[in-house]
Amino acid sequence: MIRAGLLALVLLAAVPAGAVQPDEVLADPALEARARALSQGLRCPVCRNESIDESHADVARDLRLVLRERLVAGDSDEEVIDFIVARYGEYVLLNPTARGSNLLLWLAGPAMLGAGGLIAALYLRRRSSAGDPAAETLSETDARRLAELLKQ
Amino acid sequence: MIVELGHFALVLALAVALIQSVVPLIGAQRRWGTWMSVAEPAATTQVLLIGFSFAALTYAFVTSDFSLRLVVQNSHTLKPLIYKISGVWGNHEGSLLLWVLILALYGACVAWFGGNLPPSLRARVLAVQGMIGVAFLAFLLFTSNPFLRLAIPPMNGRDLNPLLQDPGLAFHPPFLYLGYVGLSMAFSFAVAALIEGRVDAAWGRWVRPWTLVAWVFLTIGIALGSWWAYYELGWGGFWFWDPVENASFMPWLFAAALLHSAIVVEKREALKSWTILLAILAFGFSLIGTFIVRSGVITSVHAFANDPERGVFILLILGLFMGGALMLYAARAAAMEASGVFAPVSRESALVANNLLLAVSAFVVFVGTVWPLVAELVFARKLSVGPPFFNMAFTPFVVALAVLLPVGSVLPWKRGDLTRAAQPLAGVLVLSMALGALAWTVQTQRSILGPVGLVLAAWVVLGALADLWQRAGRGPLALRPARLTRLPRSDWGKAAAHIGFGVTVFAVAAVTAWKTEDIRVVRIGETYPLGPYVVQLRDVRDVPGPNYMATQAELVLQRDGQEIAILRPEKRMYPVARMPTTEAGIDHSLLRDIYLVIGDEQAAGGWAVRSYIEPFVNFIWIGCFLMALGGGLSLSDRRFRVAAGARRKAPGAVAAE
């Protein structure tokens, strides 16, 4: 929310340049579209939680230009990302890689959902069997269907 | 003098809060009526004292009393009056004062309207509320005192952060705090129930309105913040998955889960211990939110109050309250097992699924928010977790919720039959699919996002309408409208909130998928095409504001030769704060916004202009408004007026929008 504000602290009263500038835009629309998509996933190193696509900072502009240079030179998307990560570290990746300890981050949600779903299923079973036994036998297939619904 | 009195009132409030947190608790334990009855006057006194203190600070801001450090740092004589007032909470100290004021206000509401609560429960709730008050008043007085004087007052102040000088943002914090702090009521009720060792349907009925109030305010607060970001930050985005946005979003998700599980407690006497846990967690995440915002531990664009000492203090408060409450929970929760019995296919189960999805999605947001911190501390990796991660990890939960919602809401309590319950929804499903297919053929992009969003939204919205229609009974068609009007308000609230959810889902998908953008250099007098429109840059000139200088462009929006609107986007420069801001020129309409931003003057002549067409973007906030309205309608339901004394809150919650 205070993006522009903090930026101003960095640049001290520089007038906002306003993200992607007209002179940066590549002539080839397909290449430009790739550039925009890539730059939305890269963090501006001196800003707070802004991608280089939306940042006003000078370094973000430099990165946007470098990225476009690489694309024009014929690099693939991965090569461009690798090129920038090699210079600025994985800090610039807004989409963290699913490698090493980051697996914990990516698997936390599914694992929690699985565990929670299991607990919920056990709870539901206990709740339904607490009453008359007819309820339980009636609902075997439904229980499975519900468990599937829960896992979606 | 008034400032000193305000300071003194704050110290007195701390003393009163101390009494309020100890005496009634002992009274409730020993069954001493006189000790218990200390709670109500104490709560009233506390709100009066803090209210006076807040008024004193506001007075200092309005009269520009520059002997006060806080006023110097956040105000200026030239600032418009409304921002002098909003400047009171536009900073760390003042916003905390607002925090404790709202806390005391909620406590006082229990004292004023809680006449039908059992005396011991009321005393304990107020005691817990008092403890939270003690913690935050101490925090305020010892680390963030707003009433510090300066030995040598300057001639003028340093002005409020210009980004905060905006009507949308002036009222964003109060609403957010009303939400955050409102969850303290759920927490106090949960802890009081754990001490009492009893949770029953009546308890669920008392907790639900407070949670509803908190949730409604949180919804409005978050919507205001997102709306502000949309029109103020200058690129038409509305949500950035910023740590501080997440800090308000997590309690919202938990509050939404709590709302639903409290229904099960109230109607079916099940899910009791889970509901208690949710109430504790919801407030816990409010505290974590406060911690994230106030400490600045997690690099965030919001953290204008980076201060480790304060961070440690809040962490201490968090540890104390969460640790204490969870220990109490571990000791007592087993005693409150449910009595209600239900089959796996039933409304109860659907609400369990709702809770599972909401709680896990909040957990995912939490993990993503703190992961950079964990990775740096534990794995020595400096990395970022940004929007791409959250979009990917969070969206499946929204999809699952939207898919399940209409089915769950038509299932009967105790035991349902999926095929029978789904019958009225078959038409809804077909219609939604048809709408999605239509969107697929009409759209020019090849994105799957827009059509899928439309299918889900139509499924939720039409499902809610079908549910309402179903509730009107099976009688002759002519009688149904009359029956509809006689449905309980909570049914209407449920429908409105669910429709709002669907509308917001659609709008987010639509604007993400179908937004168009144009960046170019335009000379004065030139025109350029923008979708079906033509835009002409007529003029760029300097315009003085009350406390800023603006460069204002005049752009004419035309369609088929007809002039539709004249838009005047600005770049502003605030000389005192030495900070630039942008003001977009927006032509609002229901189906699309035209959003124009003026950039820099180019060396070769002309101005950089960026233009966006944002389809359906206003439906994001219309959806939020409908959700809040639904909460308000539920709140005004007869059974709460009878049972929980939340009468006065309901009209306020609706009118405040």
Interface residues (C-beta under 8 A of the other chain):
Chain A: M1 I2 R3 A4 G5 L6 A8 L12 A13 A14 V15 P16 A17 G18 A19 V20 Q21 P22 D23 V25 Q40 G41 R43 C47 R48 N49 E50 S51 E54 G89 E90 Y91 V92 L93 L94 N95 P96 G100 S101 N102 L105 W106 A108 G109 M112 L113 G116 G117 A120 Y123 L124 R125 R127 S128 A130 G131 A135 L138 S139 D142 A143 R145 L146 L149 L150 Q152
Chain B: N161 P162 L163 L169 G225 W228 A229 L233 G234 W235 G237 F240 D242 P243 V244 E245 A270 T299 S300 V301 H302 A303 F304 A338 G340 V341 F342 A343 P344 V345 E348 S349 V352 A353 L356 A359 V360 S361 F363 V364 V367 G368 W371 A375 V378 F379 R381 K382 L383 S384 V385 G386 P387 P388 F389 M392 A393 A400 V403 L404 R415 L418 I519 R520 V521 K571 M573 R578 M579 P580 T581 T582 V597 G599 D600 Q602 A608 R610
